[in-house]
Amino acid sequence: MPQLGFTCNFLSEYFYYFAACEVYLKFCRSLVLDEWIYFLKNEEIKDSFRAKGLLEVKEKLDSLKLPTQEKQEYKRYLENLRYQNSMMDSNYNSGKIEGIMEGRIEGEKVKAIEIAKKMKAAGITNEVIQQVTGLTKDEIDSEL
C-alpha cells in the first residue's frame, strides 16, 4: 500500500488531543493545590493566584492582619454596607408593592369608566351610574 504523506490517522489524533486534555487538567488541579499549599505554609496569597475560594480567604486574611483600630473601622464599614443593602432591598420591595397597588387602583378606575360609558349608552341616569360605579358626577361628566 503506498504512503500518501499522512503521518497519523483519525484515531491517533483523537488520542493525542485526549491525552493533552488529561495532562492539562492534571496540571490545573496541581496548580490549584499548589496555591492552597503555598497559602497554608506562608499565610500569604499572591495576586496571581486563581484557585477557587482563595479570593475570599485573601480578603479575610487581609482583614485579620489589620491593626485593632483599623479592624474596627473595617467592621463598621462592612456593617454600613450591609445596612445600605438592606435599605435598598426594603425600599425596592416597598416601591414594588406601592406600584402594584397604584396599578390596581388605576385599573379599577378605568373599569368603572368603561361600565359608566355602557350604562350611559343604555340610557341610565347619572345618579344610578354614580351609585353603581362609585364615580363622582364630575368624573362621569368629564369622561363621558
ABEGO torsion letter per residue (X at the ends): XBBAGBABBAAAAAAAAAAAAAAAAAAAAAAAAAAAAAAAAAGBBBAABABBGAAAAAAAAAAAABBAAAAAAAAAAAAAAAAAAAAAAAAAAAAAAAAAAAAAAAAAAAAAAAAAAAAAAAGBBAAAAAAAAGBBAAAAAAAX
